[in-house]
Amino acid sequence: MKLTKKQIETIIENTPKALKGQHPSFDNDFGYYMPSNANWAYRAGWIRYRDGFALVVKVFGIVQ
């Protein structure tokens, strides 16, 4: 699903600090946002965190 930049920023703001800078694999993809004229994208997805799941954004494989 295509996301907006605002949605990506909201997900990043709500990401647990312990996950930032990590390289986890997504259990389920949620969506993406590609800036105009870019050859890369922000990817959002669900990862396992503690006893549940957390929605995070990755750029170049690193949680933002």
Beta strands, then each sheet from edge to edge (+ up, - down):
strand 1: 28-33
strand 2: 42-49
strand 3: 52-59
strand 4: 62-63
sheet 1: 1+ 2- 3+ 4-
end
